[in-house]
């Protein structure tokens, strides 16, 4: 009986400890990414830029290439709208 009570106390203490730790906020997670990827469209180098014209990095992470939607779409002659309230991107 004493062993069962000791186990229950230990389990309760462990659960309390884990609850106090809580989840790790996303801002504290670090993901290894590599910059310096070059993008070519029809043989021409694309220098991705944001809405203000500042250069933006193209990244790779875990075998996936991440590049700005606006830069790619505008280089392909498409229009891009950002709906900040709905957190949506529209491409026409």
C-alpha positions in Angstrom: 0.0 0.0 0.0 2.8 2.4 0.8 4.4 1.7 -2.6 1.2 2.6 -4.3 0.9 5.8 -2.4 4.5 6.7 -3.1 3.9 6.0 -6.8 0.8 8.2 -6.9 2.6 11.0 -5.1 5.6 10.8 -7.5 3.3 10.7 -10.6 1.3 13.7 -9.3 4.6 15.6 -8.7 5.8 14.8 -12.2 2.5 16.0 -13.7 2.6 19.2 -11.7 6.2 19.8 -12.8 5.4 19.2 -16.5 2.3 21.4 -16.3 4.5 24.3 -14.9 6.9 24.0 -17.8 4.1 24.5 -20.3 4.5 24.5 -24.1 7.5 26.2 -25.7 6.4 29.3 -27.5 6.9 29.2 -31.3 9.1 32.3 -31.2 11.7 30.3 -29.2 11.9 27.4 -31.7 14.9 27.5 -34.0 14.8 25.8 -37.4 18.0 25.3 -39.3 17.7 27.1 -42.7 20.2 27.8 -45.4 20.1 31.1 -47.4 21.8 31.8 -50.7 19.5 29.9 -53.1 19.4 31.3 -56.6 16.2 31.3 -58.6 16.1 31.4 -62.4 13.0 32.0 -64.6 13.5 31.1 -68.3 17.3 31.3 -67.7 17.2 34.7 -66.1 18.3 35.2 -62.5 15.5 36.4 -60.2 16.5 38.7 -57.3 13.5 38.4 -55.0 12.3 41.7 -53.5 9.6 42.7 -51.1 6.9 45.3 -51.6 9.3 48.1 -50.9 12.0 46.8 -53.3 14.3 45.5 -50.6 16.0 42.2 -51.4 14.6 39.1 -49.7 16.4 35.8 -49.1 15.3 32.5 -50.5 15.7 29.8 -47.9 15.9 26.0 -47.8 14.9 24.0 -44.8 14.4 20.2 -44.6 14.6 19.9 -48.4 11.9 22.5 -49.0 12.7 25.8 -50.8 10.9 28.9 -49.4 10.7 32.0 -51.5 8.5 35.0 -51.4 5.2 34.6 -53.2 5.1 38.2 -54.3 8.6 38.1 -55.9 7.9 34.9 -57.8 4.4 35.8 -59.0 5.3 39.3 -60.1 8.3 37.9 -62.0 5.8 35.7 -63.8 3.6 38.6 -64.6 0.9 37.9 -62.0 -0.6 40.4 -59.5 -0.5 39.7 -55.8 -2.8 41.1 -53.0 -2.2 40.6 -49.3 -5.3 40.6 -47.0 -3.7 41.3 -43.6 -7.0 41.0 -41.6 -7.7 37.5 -43.1 -4.1 36.5 -43.4 -4.6 35.5 -47.0 -2.7 35.9 -50.3 -4.6 36.4 -53.6 -2.9 35.8 -56.9 -4.4 37.0 -60.2 
